[in-house]
Amino acid sequence: MIGRAARLLEDVHRIALAYHWPEPRIWDLPVRRRLAYLLRLEADADAALLAGLTGTGFEDPP
């Protein structure tokens, strides 16, 4: 149970940090909506990582 509680707190922290929402607003979101925001944040992080690889030789060949 402690692991699940820590994961939930981390999820709320990530959303609060990214969107500047207060904690109660995030807890009030339905679970599916909260997960959707987390997926968007993950996609944004992946895109930023890929953009940072441009010009390093790690991009796909033409």
Beta strands, then each sheet from edge to edge (+ up, - down):
end
